[in-house]
Amino acid sequence: MNDLLAMGDLSPQQTNDLLQLAHTIKQRPTAWANYLQGKSIALLFEKPSLRTRASFAAGINRLGGHSIYLDAQNLMGEREPASDVGANLALWHDAIVARVYSQATLNELAAASGKPVVNALSDICHPCQALADLLTLQEQLGDLSQVHLTYIGDGNNVCHALMAGAAQVGMQLQIVTPEGYAPNAELLAAAQEVAAKTGGAIVVAHNLNELQQTDAIYTDTWFSMGQTRDSNDVMHDFAPFQVNSDLMKRLGAKHFMHCLPAYRGREVTAEVIDGAGSLVLQQAENRLHAQNAILVKLIEGAAA
């Protein structure tokens, strides 16, 4: 691993290795307390963040490293191009964690940087979230090749990352979106190609009545940062896709997942997200452990 720019860039072996390492670091944190000693990680964020920023900063500290937060909105773009930012940061830091509006910006940063770059969210993919989600499901349900997950909502960056991750671990993933909100066709085809080799399956539907029984239901906000959709159209199109107790019971789902922030009463009811089957806080906690595994693998790769 030289960078982690998209979940689909990983091989099935790399994904499983990252999950195993994340589990090991979570169980034996003191063994990794000095791994990043003397190293500095730049956190370059164009978008607001709670979980991503706080979990990376805390995780880097637990690994014995130092992090610096940079408000990319005041640095990149009109002031100077992403290529110059990436080249300069690589002079002083051992890795760059970037949360950007556009995948193109991330690619430009990585191309100019001689140090590893991590996608902390772009418009196309959210690999850190997907790895934390897979770790959470593994902890709850065991063998991921035996897990059935349902994603309901927008075919967005989180959905794209879940598609790739599910395919890599041989998981069954069914996606249902309103018409016109399906995931990227090329990324879907790529995930389905991988799933055909690992024993997994990725299917997309647009009608809740087509869904099969499932272990867990995952949803996300209907409004993603940077999107310019008409709010009235979105509310109208997504209203039938709310995750509520009736849907959880109908599909036999014991667990609920959400990457947060969540809007209770919109994409999910408070009864579900605050209920006993909700995994949202476990997902949030596992962001730290999954991201620490990513940093360890990337620093190892850079050293090699």
Salt bridges, closest charged atoms under 4 A:
GLU80 OE2 - ARG79 NH1 2.86
GLU139 OE2 - LYS26 NZ 2.79
ASP154 OD2 - ARG229 NH1 2.91
ASP237 OD1 - HIS236 ND1 3.19
GLU267 OE2 - HIS258 NE2 2.78
ASP274 OD1 - ARG264 NH2 2.88
GLU285 OE2 - HIS289 NE2 3.64
